[in-house]
Amino acid sequence: MNDVSAALAPSGYTDGFARASLPPPDEWPELRFDLPELQYPARLNSAAELLDGASARGWDGRTALVGTRERLSYAALRARVDRIAHVLRQDLGLASGSRVLVRGANCPMMAACILAVIKAGCIAVPTMPLLRARELGTIASRARVGAVLCAAGLRAEVDAMEPGGLPLLLFDVPDDAPESLEARMAAHDSPYPAHDTAADDICLISFTSGTTGVPKGTMHFHRDLLAICDCFPRHTLATQADDVFIGTPPLAFTFGLGGLLLFPLRVGACAVLAEKLSPETLLAAIQEQRATVCFTAPTFYRQMAQLADRFDLSSLSRSVSAGEALPVATRAAWKAATGLEMIDGIGATEMLHIFISAAGSAVRPGATGKPVPGYQACILDEDGRRLGPGQVGRLAVKGPTGCRYLDDPRQRNYVHEGWNITGDAYQMDEDGYFHYCSRLDDMIISAGYNIAGAEVEEVLLHHPAVAECGVVGRADEERGQVVEAHVVLKPGVAAGAETALALQEFVKARIAPYKYPRVVRFREQLPRTETGKLQRFKLRSDAV
């Protein structure tokens, strides 16, 4: 941990763990606030700016969130957030700056919980519904979580995680059980005055897995949540108050948090939050809700293009693709099916949201786009020198947001001389458009999910039949990549479909199911160097 308090405004928190866990100032990226809209006051609570600010702008009667079972106006959402904030600070007695793990599918209560944690002066740690106890326990331990807000249907993994014994409040509880979050909320009906926080107080810790499988906590300030609203959606999407946002990314992903909650709230628009969407049900929801802006991954767009003629999509004016590389064929198929030019974008959990993109007439098929206003980007070689057009190198970016890992030496790998090094190989053309080439590391990106091969390997090695294994990504037309496991079995174990299925189910039961190896290859031995290091590049070449 490092003392960076001298470089920051006085904190509004009594619990100083998060600020003390920031990297030292000389390891931070350069932060730039070049646009007038990025000039924020020194004291700022982002949830209050979005919610109380909406009331001040006369938006109380507008629809803020649409869920499967309810619709919330801006006034109703603010009242719900205030009640939850009272529960956190009064009932649970959490100190300002405490970390609160939030677990749930996309729904108005999940959104309200995240906003309430922030408004109350605590730090939200959102987690995906698919995460297992092992992964949740690691996150809770790394962030030193002080309480958990969890959807009732997802409590089993929380109960099983270690460390256990954390204060737990369940929401969406059948029959309004007396100890539910809703029951606690009912005892509070007064407005909650937003906690006085600094613009550079941490309000969000989002976890992402690195190539080693050890999760990295990315720490974001109150001003960061507003900055992403005032860059990409303002300048590229041109969002308006009459927009209706919809999509698939979980709110626990920063892609979903921005696109399906923060962006619409910033302009007084509406967000549709739906659970367990398929390509067909997403299309049906666009038709039913008259959605205008859609956020999802290329995998969904590929499948939706084949079904689009069955639905009335006339309300849809913008479709945003991110989370994995957008194939030219997918872009073309979507445009042929809908008439819409896809808005591609690249973001990162470390950067919070999209920083390179293009829309409308500025789109160039095959290119991600140009830096979003507020951001700068370039291509660097291995020594940190800038590369010219047509040369492949490391994508480097800087702007109002940037990487700050929670007490993690990998900070030094992500930041180089003020630039955020995203881990992507890119090249820039003569016109300043950035073209994606590949990932620089061994991260597998499948259907928009980041999967660390080493984490899958660790689980497989716990199976009694596995002697050793190596996991890599295999190119796949539908998902971008799929997880492929190369497995050496112990003597006496038969290789075949039955064993492969057993290994797949074993992984599904221990970590998030989307990480399981969709392809299992049995080998006599794995390629290694003389020193015993696994040669992953040989596994990948075998996987082509």
N, C-alpha and C positions, 0 to 999 in steps of 0.2 A: 504494500500500500504506500501511497505517496501523498505528501501535503501539497495540494495545488490551490489551497484557499486564497493565497495571495493573488492569484491570477483571475479569481472569480469574484462576483458580487457577494455580499454577505448572504449566507444561506438562510432560508426560512425554516429549516428543519432542526429539530433537536437530536434526531438520530443521524449521525454523520457518517454511517458506514459507506453509503454509496459514493459520496464525494471523496472520501478517503481512499476509495478503490479506483478512482480515475487514474489513467496513466500520468506520468510526469509531463509537465507542459512541453518539454522539448521533444516528446514523442507524439504530440498531437498533430493532426493535419492543419494546414492553414485554413482558416474559416473566413469566407468572404461574404459581405453583405452589400453587394454593389447596386441592388435595386432599391428604389425608394420604399417599396412595400415591405422590405426586409428590415427596416429600422424599428425595432421593438423597444418598449420601455424596459428599464432595469428590473422593475417588479412586475411580474406577469404570471398568472395562472391560466394555462392554456384551456382547461376545461371551462373555467369561468368566462374566458373570452368567447368561446364557442357557444355556450349556453346562456349565460347572463347577457352576453353581447347580442344574442339573437332576440331576446326580449326587448332590449334597448332599441333594436332596429325595427321593432314592430312585427316580429315573425311568430309571436306566440301561437296564433291560430293556424299556422302552416303545418302540414304533415311532415314530421321529421323521420320517423321510422315506421316501416310496414313489416310486420312479422307474419308467421303462419296463422296466429290466433288473435293478433291485436294490431291496432294502429295507434301510434303515439304522436300527438302534436308536439311542437317545440316546448310549449308550456308543461305538458304532461311529462315529457322526457326530463325537463329540468326538475320538476317536483320529485320524480322517481330518483334521480341522481342525488338530490339533496337528502332524501330519506336514507339512502344507502350510506351517504357520507356521515350522517349522524350515527348510524349503527357502527360504522368503523371506528369513529373517534370516541363516542360516548359509551356504547355498549361493550365494544371489545377493548376500549382503552388504548388503542394504538397511538404511538407517538408519531409526530410528523416526521416524514422521511422513512417510515417503516415500509417494507416491501410486502405486497399482497399478491399472492398467486391467484390468477383468475382462470377458470377452466369451464369452457362451454362451447357449444356450437353457435353458429351465427344466428342470433335472435336479439330482440330488443333488450332483454335482461342482461345478456352478455355485454352488449354495448353500454348499457347504463352502469354496470359494475365497473368497467374500465374507466369511464368518465368520472364516476364517483370517487374511485381511489385517487385519481389525479386531483379532483377538486378539493378533496379532504386534506391534501398536502401529503399524501403517501405516494408510493411508487408502484405502478402497475407492472406485473409480470404475467402477461397473457400466455396461455399454453393451448396447444391444439388438442382437440378431442381424441385424436388417435394415439397420443403419447401414453406409454405404459408407466407403471409404478417406478420402474428402474430409472427411466428418463426423467420423470417428474421429481423423484428424489434427488437426482443430481442437480437439477435446476434449483430446487428449494434450498439445497445445501449451499450451492455457489452464491445465491442471492441472499442467503440468510433470511428467508421468508418468515414473516411473523404471523400470517393468517392466510386462510384459503377461502375463496368464494367459488363454489362449484355447482354446476347443474346436477340435480338429483340423480339423473340417469347415468352420470359419469363418476359417481363417488367411489366405486369399487377400487379403481387404481389409486385414488388418493388415500383410501384406507390402507392400502397395501404398501405404500411408499415409505421409504426411510430417508430422513428422520420422520418419525410419526409424532402424534400428539399435538400437532398444530391446531389452533382454533379453526374450526371449520363451520361455515354457514352454507347451507344448500338453498338454491333457488329453483324455481319451477318444480316445487314439491307437490305431489298429489295430495289433495284434501287439506292443503294449507296447514301442515303440521305446526304445532306451537313453537318449535325451535327453528323453523325455516327463516330464511332471510326476509321473505315477504311478511311473516308475522312480526319480526323485529321492526321492519319498516313501518308497519301500521301504527306503532307507538310514537312516531315522529311525523309531525305535519307542518313544522315551521321551515322557512327557507334556511339553507345552510350558507353562511357567509364564507365565500371561498378562502381557503387558507392563504396567507400572505407568503408567496414564494418568489424567489428570484427567477429571472428569465433563464438563467443558466443553472437552476436547480434541476436535478434529474427527476423525471416523472415517469419514465418508461424504461424497462430493461427487457429487450427482446433477445431471445437465445437462438443462435444458429450453430449448426454443427460444422466443425472444420474437417479437414481431411483425416485427422487422427480420430475423429469420432467424439472427442472431448468437446462439449458444448462451450461456445463463447457467448458471454453476455454483452450485448451491445447497448450502451447507455445513451439515452437521448434526453435532451433538455426540454423545458416548456416551450422555448422559442423554436425548437426544431419542429415540433408538431405543427406550428403555424407556418413555418418556412416552407415545408413541403406543400402546404395548401396554397401558398402564394407564388409558387414557381410552376410546376408542371400543369396542374389543372387550370390555373389562371391563364397561362401563356400558350399552352399547347391544346388543351381540351376546350378552352373558352367556356367554362362551366357557367351556368345561369341558375337563377332561383327556381325556374320552372323545370329543371332537370329532374329525372328519376333515375337513380343509380341502381344497378343490379349486378350480380356476379357470383363467383364461386370461391375466391380465396378466403380462408378463415380470417377472422378478425385478429387472431393471434399471429398471423403473418403481417408484416408491415405493409405488404402489397394490398392486403385486404383492409387493414386498419385505415390506411389512407383512402383507398378507393371506395370503400363501402361505409365509411363513418366520418372521418375528418373532412374529406373534400366536400361532401354534400352539406355538412353542418356549416362549413365556412361561408357558403353562399346562400343559405336558407333553402336548400333543395331537399329532396326526399331520398331515402335509401331503403331498398327492399332487402331484408335479411331473411334468407331462406336456408333451411338445413337440408343436407344430403341431396343436392341438386344433381341430376343427370343432364346430359346434353338435351334430351327431349323435354324434361321438366323445366330447364332453364329457358328454352324457347317458349314454352307455354306461359311461364311467368312473365317474360318480356311482353308477350301478347296481352296477357290479362292486366298487368300493371301499367301498360303503356310506357315501358322503360325507354329512356333516351340514351343512356350510357351504360355499356357493359364492360366488366372487367373479368377476364378469365385467361387461361393458358392456351397455347396453340393446340394442345391435345383436344380440348373441348371444341375449339373452332373447327378443327378438322372434321369432327363427328357432327357438329351442328350444321355444317354446310350441306351435308347429305340429307338433312331433315328440314331445312329452312323453308322449302316450298309448301310445307303443311301448315305454316303459321303466318299470322299477320304481324310482320315486323316493321310496319310502316312508321312506327313511333321512334325506332332506333336510329340515331344519327351518328353515334360514335361507338366504336368497339376497340377496346384497348387490350393488347396482348403483351404479356410479360411472364417472367418465371422460367422461361427457357427460350432457346433460339427459335425464331419464327421462320419456318421453311417458306421459300418463295411459292411452292405449290399450294400451301395452306392459305397464304394470302390471296392467291389467284382464285382458289376455290370459293373462299368466303365472298370475294367481290363478285364473282359470277352468280352466286346464290342470293346475295342481298343487295348488290350495288354499292356496298360500303367499302371504302379504302381502309384497311386495317391501320390502326395506330400502334406501331411497335414501340417497345421501350425497354431499356435496361435500368435496373435499380439494384440495390443491395441492402440487406438488413443493416449493414454498417452505416449506409448513407440514408437510410430510412425509406426512401422511395425512388422513383424514376428520375434520372438525371440526363439521359440521352433519349431523344424521341423525335418524331415528326408526324404531322397531321395534314390532311387535305392535300392541296397541290404541292406541299413541300415533301411529300412521301416519295422515296425512291426505292422501289422493290429491290430486295437484297441487302439494303442498308438498314441499320437500326434507326439512324437519324443523325441529328446534330445536338450539341449540348443544349439542354433546356435553359432559357434565360435564368440567370442567377448562378449557373455552373460553368466551369471551364473543363476541358478535357484535352488530352494529348496521348501520344503513343511513346513509350519509353523502352529503351533496350535494357539488357540485364545490368548495365552499369549506370542506368539512370539518365542516359542521354536521349534527347528527343529524336524520333525517327520521322522521316519525311513521308509523303504520300506513297501508298503502295507497299510500304514495309510493315511486316507483321511484328508486333511487340506487345508489351504490357499496357493495358488500358490504365490511364491515370486520370483522376478527376478531383476537383475541389469546388467548394461552394459554401452555402450557409450551413450545411450539415456535414458530418464527417465521423470517422471511426474513433470510438473511445471504448475499448474493451474493459470489462470489469476485472481488474487485478489480474491481467493476463500478459505474459511475455510475448505472445504472438502479436501484440500491438506493433512491435518493431518490424514485423514482416509486412504489415498492411500499409504502413505510412513510410514514405520515402521523400525526404526534403519537402515536406508540406503537402505532397500529393497522396491521395488514397489510391492504393494499388489494388484493384478489385479482384485480381486473380483470373481475369479474362484476357485471352489473346485477341487482339483487334488489329485492323489496319484502317487508315484514313485515306480517302481518295482526294483527288485534286480539288474537289469542290467543298471539302470539309465534312463530308459524310463519313460516319464511322460504321465499319462492317465487321460483324462478329466472325471469328474464326474457330475458337474452341476455348475450353477451360484450360488454365495453366496447371492446375493441380489434378488430383485424382477424384475430385468430387463428381458424383453421378447426379445428373439432373434429369429426373424422370417425371413427366407430366406436371412440371412446375415445382416438384419437391426436390430439395437438396438432400442427398443421401451420402453419407460417408461410408465408403467401402470398408474401412477398418472397423467400424462399429458392427457391421454385419458379420465380418470375420470373427470378431470377438464372441458373438453369440453362437455362431456355428461351432466354434472350437469347444464350446461347453457340451455339445452333443456327444454322447459316448461312442458314436460310430465314426467320428471325424478325427483323422490324424493331423491334417493340416489343410489350410484352404487359402485362397486368394480371391478377392472380389473386385470386379471392375465393371465399367459401364459398357453396354453393347448397343450400337446404333439401332434404333427402332423407328419405323415410319410413323407409328401411332403415338408413341410416348416420348419421342426424342431420344431417350436412352432407356434401357431396362437394366436392372441389377443382374449380373451374371456371376455365379459362384463356381470357382474351379476347386474341386474337392478331392483330396486324397483320403481314402477310407482306411480304417484300421483293418488289420488282417482278419479274414473270416467274414467280413461284411460284404454282401453282394451289392454290386452297382446295378442300378436299374430304376425304373419309374417309381416303384414303391418306396425305395430309399430316398429318392429325390423329393417325393411328396412329403415324406416324414420330416426331412430337413426344412422344407418350406414352412410346414405347419409349426415346427419348433421355433423358427424365427418369428413368425407372426404372433406367437403367444408371448414373446418376451420383449419385443420392441414394436414400434408403430407398424401396423401391417403393410403399409405402402413400401416399407424398406425391404420386404422379403425378396429373395432371389427368384425372379420369374424364369430364369434359366439356370440349370444346374449341370455342370459338366464334370464327369469323373475322370481323374488322371492318375497315372502311376506315380508321378512326382511333379513338383512345381519348379519352374525355372528360377534359379538363385545364382547370385554371384559367389565368388570363392569365399567371401566373408559371411555368406549365409543370407544376404539381403535379397528379398523377393523382387524379381524383375517384372514389375507390373506391365511394363511396355510390351513384354512378350505375351502376357496374357491378353492384353488388348489387341495385339496384332492377330492372335489366334481367334479373337471374338468377331473379327470383321466378317 
